[in-house]
Amino acid sequence: MATEYEIKKQICDIGKRIYDRGMVASNDGNISVKLNDNEFLCTPTGVSKGFMTPEYICKVDAEGKVIQAYEGFRPSSEIKMHMRVYKERPDVKSVVHAHPMYATSFAIAGIPLTEPIMPEAVIALGCVPIAEYGTPSTEEIPDAVSKYLQYFDAVLLENHGALAFSDSLLSAYHKMESVEFYAQLLYQSKMLGGPKHLSEAQVQRLYEIRRQFGMTGKHPADLCPNNKAGKPSCHSCGGSCSGNCGSHGHSNEDDIIAQITKNVLAQLGK
């Protein structure tokens, strides 16, 4: 098991990766790791993620209050968003927030990433919805993100950036990479005349592969009851499964997967 100091070093390494890949500029972005139910490590505010060393990293409790921080350093103001993820997703061990160019562009344009264009993206992410805009450092962003936490492992933040979370720091970072790669492919394919979507049957087969692999996290493949009935999934049904999803304990507000697909298709004029 990694020591606390080793985890701090890993956070610094991931910070350098997101900085070097252009996923953040200046002092943007933040990273956190769960040590236990009441101790979390997180990046400080006002510091470039590409130039951190272990002593930069702060320790906070489950309320985001400082347990330990070197002089001159304090937790990111976005720690509220991280704490909401940990509170509502006990399986999550790390959260990464960044502003990757293509994914953030989709977030600014108000277009969620829901088009099935690549097997890896369908299996790893399923869909990436957009959480409604909230003022940074307030409870508005955690509240907006909250409604998506039980269904996805990554979300776009309207006019802001992207958020990814998983059962390890490396996995959370990889999800952020996957979101950005998905967004870049989708953007560039649109520049070439529009992507050719995977068929409903192809999406279903990919969802079944994911289930067979026993992959962790939240994903549309595990949500829609139509999957088991051999009907179109939420990823591609355009909302026809919304009534069935509601019968499995999802409120109308939380039944977001089908609605996201319906909205983006309307935005794209399809």
Stockholm file with secondary structure:
# STOCKHOLM 1.0

chainA/1-270         MATEYEIKKQICDIGKRIYDRGMVASNDGNISVKLNDNEFLCTPTGVSKGFMTPEYICKVDAEGKVIQAYEGFRPSSEIKMHMRVYKERPDVKSVVHAHPMYATSFAIAGIPLTEPIMPEAVIALGCVPIAEYGTPSTEEIPDAVSKYLQYFDAVLLENHGALAFSDSLLSAYHKMESVEFYAQLLYQSKMLGGPKHLSEAQVQRLYEIRRQFGMTGKHPADLCPNNKAGKPSCHSCGGSCSGNCGSHGHSNEDDIIAQITKNVLAQLGK
#=GR chainA/1-270 SS CCCHHHHHHHHHHHHHHHHHTTSCCTTCCEEEEEEETTEEEECBTTCCTTSCCGGGCEEECTTSCEEECCTTCCBCTTHHHHHHHHHHCTTCCEEEEECCHHHHHHHHHTCCBCCCCCHHHHHHTSCBCEECCCCTTSTHHHHHHHTTTTTCSEEEETTTEEEEEESSHHHHHHHHHHHHHHHHHHHHHHHTTCCCCCCHHHHHHHHHHHHHHTCCSCCGGGTCTTTTTTCCCTTTSTTTTHHHHHTTTCCTTTCHHHHHHHHHHHHTTC
#=GC SS_cons         CCCHHHHHHHHHHHHHHHHHTTSCCTTCCEEEEEEETTEEEECBTTCCTTSCCGGGCEEECTTSCEEECCTTCCBCTTHHHHHHHHHHCTTCCEEEEECCHHHHHHHHHTCCBCCCCCHHHHHHTSCBCEECCCCTTSTHHHHHHHTTTTTCSEEEETTTEEEEEESSHHHHHHHHHHHHHHHHHHHHHHHTTCCCCCCHHHHHHHHHHHHHHTCCSCCGGGTCTTTTTTCCCTTTSTTTTHHHHHTTTCCTTTCHHHHHHHHHHHHTTC
//
